[in-house]
Amino acid sequence: MEVNEHQEGQRLDNFLLARLKGAPKSLIYRIIRKGEVRINGGRAKPESRLKMGDKVRIPPVRLTETEATPAPGDKLRSLLQASILFEDEHLIVLNKPSGLAVHAGTGAALGLIEAMRSMYPELEALELVHRLDKGTSGCLMLAKTGKARKGAMEAFRQHAVGKVYHVLVSGHWPASLKLVNKALRRQPERNGERKVTADSSGKASETRFRILQTFPGATLLEARPLTGRTHQIRVHAAESGHPVLGDDKYATAKHKGINRLCLHAASLNMVHPVTGKPLQASAEYDASLNGILRMLAGD
């Protein structure tokens, strides 16, 4: 298969996931590791970036019934369609539901991108521009074309995207704590799980925080990550002594009545990578987060 202009710049693993409909990531990584997938005759890695004109050799793949990625049900289809905040011929921005992984993987047979590809089979280049954690809700951008994906990803890399999160943390956040500046280091994955620690030898990371509302024993914050590290807001909040409510990775205590990660990508704004026009999207809280806020307020 020859790489076209829409596929240029894609990672090899994402390219294969889009081509091999229903194939789980474990199978994709296995055939790459065994050298069954070749780029221009040579071995490659999952993170290898494709160039226009590259010839990718894909081996015949037979999926067992247990291996095939399930199709999204009517409920998920309706939810995702109703979650679209912005759409044109280049991009889609939607309000990602909490609890839905952005792609299939450990513990998730079906992810958001697989569901969207099933719903829009005519969009052969449909791909994630960035990611949100499974428990995080809110603004998530997908690209319909290679040109849009490359331009949007470059904007994210250059920190040219304004991202605002709302985060509910444990305890009373001090009003004087407006900037957390702690370097972060990703730890090796274990059983598909990623974890990040504050480490002076890690990558520089900064998050601005602002109090939006206080509750008995909790604080609702606005968080603006100035860098884009994995789990940045979650780790910076925990390191400040106020972990995100519902965070089963970085918080030690559980809170009654909270069964989701209380982190929401409230808005994003940028210059559209193709049209050059301003693009702004805002995502409302879902029923679960609204319910938690009402519970904390005593309503």
C-alpha positions as CSV (number, residue, x, y, z in Angstrom):
1,M,0.0,0.0,0.0
2,E,1.3,3.4,-0.9
3,V,1.0,6.3,1.5
4,N,-1.0,9.3,0.1
5,E,-1.0,12.9,1.1
6,H,-3.8,12.4,3.7
7,Q,-1.8,9.7,5.4
8,E,1.6,11.4,5.5
9,G,2.8,12.1,9.0
10,Q,0.8,9.3,10.6
11,R,2.4,6.9,13.0
12,L,2.7,3.4,11.6
13,D,0.5,1.9,14.4
14,N,-2.3,4.4,13.8
15,F,-2.0,3.9,10.0
16,L,-2.5,0.1,10.5
17,L,-5.3,0.5,12.9
18,A,-7.2,2.5,10.3
19,R,-6.5,0.0,7.5
20,L,-7.0,-3.2,9.5
21,K,-10.6,-2.7,10.6
22,G,-11.3,-4.4,13.9
23,A,-7.7,-5.4,14.7
24,P,-6.8,-4.8,18.3
25,K,-3.6,-2.8,19.2
26,S,-2.0,-6.0,20.6
27,L,-2.2,-7.6,17.2
28,I,-0.9,-4.5,15.4
29,Y,2.2,-4.3,17.7
30,R,2.8,-8.0,17.4
31,I,3.0,-8.0,13.6
32,I,5.2,-4.9,13.6
33,R,7.5,-6.4,16.3
34,K,7.9,-9.6,14.2
35,G,8.9,-7.7,11.1
36,E,5.8,-8.7,9.2
37,V,5.1,-5.0,8.5
38,R,7.7,-3.3,6.2
39,I,8.1,0.3,5.1
40,N,9.9,0.5,1.8
41,G,11.2,-3.0,2.4
42,G,12.7,-2.3,5.8
43,R,11.6,-3.1,9.4
44,A,9.9,-0.3,11.3
45,K,8.7,0.7,14.7
46,P,5.1,1.5,15.9
47,E,6.0,5.2,16.2
48,S,7.6,5.4,12.8
49,R,6.2,8.4,10.8
50,L,5.1,7.8,7.3
51,K,6.0,10.0,4.3
52,M,4.0,10.4,1.1
53,G,5.0,7.8,-1.4
54,D,6.2,5.3,1.2
55,K,5.3,1.7,0.4
56,V,3.9,-0.2,3.4
57,R,3.7,-4.0,3.3
58,I,0.8,-5.2,5.4
59,P,0.6,-9.0,5.9
60,P,-2.8,-10.9,5.6
61,V,-4.5,-10.7,9.0
62,R,-7.3,-13.0,10.1
63,L,-9.2,-11.9,13.1
64,T,-10.8,-14.4,15.4
65,E,-14.2,-13.5,16.8
66,T,-12.7,-12.6,20.2
67,E,-10.0,-10.4,18.5
68,A,-12.2,-8.3,16.4
69,T,-13.1,-4.8,17.7
70,P,-16.8,-4.6,18.4
71,A,-19.0,-2.1,16.5
72,P,-20.4,0.7,18.6
73,G,-24.0,0.2,19.8
74,D,-26.8,2.6,19.1
75,K,-26.5,4.2,22.5
76,L,-22.8,5.1,21.9
77,R,-23.4,6.2,18.4
78,S,-26.2,8.6,19.5
79,L,-24.0,9.9,22.4
80,L,-21.1,10.6,20.1
81,Q,-23.2,12.3,17.5
82,A,-24.9,14.5,20.1
83,S,-21.4,15.3,21.5
84,I,-20.1,17.1,18.4
85,L,-19.3,20.7,19.2
86,F,-17.7,21.7,15.9
87,E,-17.4,20.1,12.5
88,D,-16.3,21.2,9.0
89,E,-14.6,19.4,6.2
90,H,-11.3,19.2,8.0
91,L,-11.9,18.8,11.7
92,I,-14.3,17.5,14.4
93,V,-14.3,18.7,18.0
94,L,-16.5,16.8,20.4
95,N,-17.3,16.6,24.1
96,K,-15.7,13.3,25.0
97,P,-17.7,11.3,27.5
98,S,-15.9,10.5,30.8
99,G,-15.1,6.7,31.0
100,L,-14.6,6.3,27.3
101,A,-11.0,5.6,26.2
102,V,-9.8,7.5,23.2
103,H,-8.6,4.3,21.6
104,A,-8.9,0.6,22.2
105,G,-6.2,-0.9,24.4
106,T,-5.7,-2.5,27.8
107,G,-9.1,-3.0,29.3
108,A,-10.9,-1.2,26.5
109,A,-12.2,-3.3,23.5
110,L,-13.6,-0.2,21.8
111,G,-12.3,3.3,21.9
112,L,-13.7,6.6,20.7
113,I,-11.6,6.7,17.5
114,E,-12.6,3.1,16.6
115,A,-16.3,4.0,17.2
116,M,-16.0,7.2,15.1
117,R,-14.3,5.3,12.2
118,S,-17.1,2.8,12.3
119,M,-19.7,5.6,12.2
120,Y,-17.9,7.5,9.4
121,P,-16.3,4.8,7.2
122,E,-16.0,7.3,4.3
123,L,-13.4,9.3,6.4
124,E,-10.4,7.1,5.7
125,A,-7.9,9.6,7.2
126,L,-9.9,10.2,10.5
127,E,-7.4,10.4,13.3
128,L,-7.0,11.8,16.8
129,V,-5.1,15.1,17.0
130,H,-4.4,14.8,20.7
131,R,-5.6,12.6,23.6
132,L,-7.5,12.8,26.8
133,D,-7.4,10.3,29.7
134,K,-10.2,7.8,29.8
135,G,-11.8,9.5,32.8
136,T,-11.5,13.0,31.5
137,S,-14.4,14.6,29.7
138,G,-14.6,17.5,27.4
139,C,-13.0,19.0,24.2
140,L,-11.3,16.5,22.0
141,M,-10.2,17.2,18.4
142,L,-10.1,14.7,15.5
143,A,-8.8,15.4,12.0
144,K,-10.5,14.3,8.8
145,T,-7.5,14.9,6.5
146,G,-3.8,14.5,6.7
147,K,-3.3,18.2,6.1
148,A,-5.6,19.2,9.0
149,R,-4.0,16.6,11.3
150,K,-0.4,17.8,10.6
151,G,-1.3,21.4,11.0
152,A,-3.3,20.9,14.2
153,M,-0.7,18.6,15.8
154,E,2.0,21.2,15.0
155,A,-0.1,23.8,16.8
156,F,-0.4,21.6,19.9
157,R,3.4,21.0,19.8
158,Q,4.1,24.7,19.5
159,H,1.7,25.4,22.4
160,A,-0.4,27.5,20.1
161,V,-3.6,26.0,21.4
162,G,-5.3,27.7,24.3
163,K,-6.5,24.8,26.6
164,V,-8.7,25.4,29.7
165,Y,-9.6,22.6,32.1
166,H,-11.9,22.6,35.0
167,V,-10.8,20.4,37.8
168,L,-12.3,19.5,41.2
169,V,-9.7,18.8,43.8
170,S,-9.7,17.7,47.4
171,G,-9.4,20.2,50.2
172,H,-9.2,24.0,50.2
173,W,-6.8,25.2,47.5
174,P,-4.8,28.2,48.6
175,A,-5.7,31.3,46.7
176,S,-2.0,32.3,46.6
177,L,-1.1,29.1,44.7
178,K,-1.5,30.2,41.1
179,L,1.4,28.5,39.3
180,V,2.8,25.0,39.8
181,N,6.2,24.5,38.2
182,K,7.4,20.9,38.7
183,A,9.3,18.9,36.2
184,L,7.6,15.5,35.3
185,R,9.0,12.2,34.3
186,R,7.1,9.3,32.7
187,Q,7.7,6.0,34.3
188,P,8.0,2.8,32.2
189,E,4.6,1.3,31.3
190,R,3.4,-1.6,33.4
191,N,0.6,-3.8,32.2
192,G,-0.4,-1.0,29.8
193,E,-0.7,1.5,32.6
194,R,1.2,4.8,32.4
195,K,2.3,6.8,35.5
196,V,4.1,10.1,35.9
197,T,6.1,11.4,38.8
198,A,7.5,14.8,39.8
199,D,11.2,14.6,39.2
200,S,13.7,17.4,38.9
201,S,15.4,15.5,36.1
202,G,12.2,15.2,34.1
203,K,10.7,17.6,31.5
204,A,9.8,21.2,32.5
205,S,6.1,21.5,33.3
206,E,3.9,24.4,34.3
207,T,0.3,24.7,35.1
208,R,-1.7,27.9,36.1
209,F,-4.5,27.5,38.5
210,R,-7.4,29.8,39.5
211,I,-10.2,29.1,42.0
212,L,-13.6,29.0,40.5
213,Q,-15.7,27.8,43.5
214,T,-15.2,26.4,46.9
215,F,-17.1,23.7,48.7
216,P,-16.8,22.0,52.1
217,G,-13.7,19.9,51.6
218,A,-13.2,20.6,47.9
219,T,-12.3,23.3,45.4
220,L,-13.3,23.7,41.7
221,L,-10.3,25.2,39.8
222,E,-9.6,26.4,36.3
223,A,-6.3,24.9,35.1
224,R,-4.3,26.1,32.1
225,P,-1.4,23.8,31.3
226,L,1.4,25.9,29.8
227,T,3.1,22.6,28.7
228,G,1.5,19.4,27.5
229,R,2.9,16.6,29.6
230,T,1.1,13.3,30.3
231,H,-1.2,13.6,33.4
232,Q,0.2,17.0,34.0
233,I,-2.8,18.6,35.8
234,R,-3.4,15.4,37.8
235,V,0.2,15.2,39.1
236,H,0.6,18.9,39.7
237,A,-2.6,18.9,41.8
238,A,-1.5,15.9,43.8
239,E,2.0,17.3,44.3
240,S,0.4,20.4,45.7
241,G,-1.5,18.4,48.3
242,H,-4.9,18.6,46.6
243,P,-5.4,15.6,44.3
244,V,-8.1,15.5,41.8
245,L,-11.3,13.9,43.2
246,G,-12.0,10.5,41.7
247,D,-8.3,10.0,40.6
248,D,-7.5,6.4,41.2
249,K,-3.9,6.8,40.1
250,Y,-2.6,9.8,42.1
251,A,-5.0,10.2,45.0
252,T,-4.8,8.0,48.1
253,A,-8.2,8.6,49.5
254,K,-11.6,7.9,47.9
255,H,-14.6,10.2,48.3
256,K,-18.1,8.8,48.8
257,G,-20.4,9.4,45.8
258,I,-17.6,10.2,43.4
259,N,-17.1,7.5,40.8
260,R,-15.3,9.4,38.0
261,L,-12.2,11.5,37.5
262,C,-13.3,15.1,38.1
263,L,-11.3,16.6,35.2
264,H,-13.0,18.3,32.3
265,A,-11.5,19.9,29.2
266,A,-13.7,22.9,29.2
267,S,-12.5,24.7,26.1
268,L,-9.9,25.0,23.4
269,N,-9.1,27.8,21.0
270,M,-6.6,28.0,18.1
271,V,-6.2,29.2,14.6
272,H,-7.8,26.7,12.2
273,P,-4.8,24.8,10.6
274,V,-6.4,24.9,7.1
275,T,-8.7,27.9,6.9
276,G,-6.7,30.3,9.1
277,K,-9.9,31.4,10.9
278,P,-10.3,31.4,14.7
279,L,-11.6,28.1,16.1
280,Q,-13.1,28.0,19.5
281,A,-15.0,25.2,21.2
282,S,-16.5,25.0,24.7
283,A,-17.9,21.8,26.3
284,E,-20.5,21.8,29.0
285,Y,-20.3,19.5,32.1
286,D,-22.0,16.1,31.7
287,A,-24.7,14.8,34.1
288,S,-22.2,13.0,36.3
289,L,-20.0,16.0,37.0
290,N,-23.0,18.3,37.5
291,G,-24.3,15.7,40.0
292,I,-21.1,15.7,41.9
293,L,-21.1,19.5,42.1
294,R,-24.7,19.6,43.4
295,M,-23.8,16.9,46.0
296,L,-20.8,18.9,47.2
297,A,-23.0,22.1,47.4
298,G,-25.5,20.2,49.5
299,D,-28.3,20.6,46.9
